[in-house]
Amino acid sequence: MLRNAVAFVYPAYASLNCIKTTKSEEHIMWMTYWILFASTAIVECSTLGRVIPFFSVIRCVFLVMCYLPSVNVVTGMQFDA
């Protein structure tokens, strides 16, 4: 429960603030974050998430790394349409 709150509360707040700006890079970063959040949540609920030890902890650390500006994992990912 705490891990989900850590991965959800600040990104939700930052995403709502991002809507007010015109910075497309920031919009792309948060949209990518939410896609990763949803994808890892699906994996966590599946059998694979139950088989991998400490998956929820690994997921939480990965998602925090995605929204921390000093690490900035999300900007290194490029998704071309």
C-alpha positions, 0 to 999 in steps of 0.5 A: 500500500505504501509502495503504491502511494509513493509511486502515485501521489507525487506523480499525480500532483506533478501531472496535474501541475503539468497540465497548466504548462505548455512544455511538451517535453514535460507532458511526454515525460509524465505520459510515459511515466503513467504508461510505465506505471500501468504496465508494471501494475498489470505485470504485478497483478499477473502470475509473473508479478507473484513469481518474481521475488520482491517485484513490488519493491523493484517496481516502486524503486523503478517508478521513483527513479522514473520521476526523480529529476536527478536520475531521469530514466524516462527521458532516455526512453524514446517512443516513436509513433 
